[in-house]
Amino acid sequence: MKYPMFKVFVRGEDALENIREVFSSGYLNEGLQVGEFQKKLERQLGARNIVMTNSCTSALTIAYKIAGVGPGSDVVSSPMTCVATNTPIVNLGGNIVWADILPNTGCIDPDSIERSITDETRAIAFVNWGGAPANLESINEIGERLHIPTIQDAAHSFGATWGGQPISEYTDFTCLSFQAIKHLSTGDGGALICRDPKDYVLGRKLKWFGYDRDSAKDLKGEWKGQRWDADIGSGDLGYKFNMNNVAASIGLAQIDHIDEILMAHRSNAEIYNRLFASSDQINPLDIPETAVSSYWVYTCVLAGGFQRRDRLLELLNSEGIGAGLVHLPNDLYSAFRKSRKYLPGTREFAASQISIPCGWWLSENDCRHIAERVLTLLKNA
Ligand SMILES: Cc1ncc(COP(=O)(O)O)c(C=O)c1O
């Protein structure tokens, strides 16, 4: 594809230099580099209590586990997301109750969350579609009023804000992905931001069998080696989900550039916003004024039904423009059959959505070209 949907920002020399250091230290597992990456993330995101993991799926699993998801419990969740938001719920023995999404945002509908709550609801989960925050204020209010933990899948939305605050301020758990095609990548990697420091302490244990690796540091915070002699508490039995130093050293080579990456995504999206504003055939997603999206991709909805949309996709792809659908509605997978219900907003969005590339690798002229091709080809689709 001449204009791919995703591309990894890796400054090869910096990453190699960092990795060389890890190799010469002989310590590949979680150690200094992971700690350094965590500190840089804290500063970058204005967040504390970050558990470093090997993926966002792992971070989500830990969040569900802390929330108490297990056999007999329900989780209200969004069907319009990567399956990674939802597979851990079923793998932990929980039951998904779908909330519908708003077809003009791609994000979960807070009214539908309220209607989906049961006596057994242990968590509310959702994604910030394409990088644009869902209605965080309403979701936070529902969670706090009903005492139900809220879990935000922020895999698309690194650096997004709501009301001028980091998105992690609005939910009990925020899960990040540093997988290969994200704004910030470590190859594979993730993080869990906990609002409550007690959840952070438990999260740190759950990511590494149930031991607290950090208790193996001396008073100056220097790493003192593995910790196998501590007890694993009965509620602490965990996983092997920690990040390693090789992954962290790739992230360290990128995080100093994240502001320029995000700025490029946002300014490319602004170009599309301006060029699509006068079309009655294509509607960019509605993003509340109080939110700042990180525009992982640029999603719009089209008039005319899914056959026209699919035809447009084919035409764009044949011209080297990597347009696509990003995720399919999860409620249609057989694995989630038990949770099926009437979801008109999801059906409408799934049939009309299309995403086009808007990342740092595209120039202003590239975006103008892509927008022009979308508008012209739409006439023939
Ligand atoms: C919304 C969403 N959540 C979770 C994930 C899974 O992330 P990871 O591969 O880091 O587990 C992805 C991956 O693309 C995603 O798009």
The ligand as an ORCA input file, in Angstrom:
! r2SCAN-3c Opt
* xyz 0 1
  C      -9.105     -1.750     21.181
  C      -8.002     -2.738     21.398
  N      -7.890     -3.332     22.596
  C      -6.918     -4.217     22.847
  C      -6.027     -4.573     21.860
  C      -5.024     -5.620     22.172
  O      -3.797     -5.046     22.409
  P      -2.550     -6.012     22.713
  O      -2.159     -6.603     21.396
  O      -1.528     -5.061     23.256
  O      -2.996     -7.015     23.676
  C      -6.098     -3.983     20.608
  C      -5.134     -4.369     19.565
  O      -5.112     -3.904     18.462
  C      -7.111     -3.031     20.351
  O      -7.244     -2.456     19.162
*
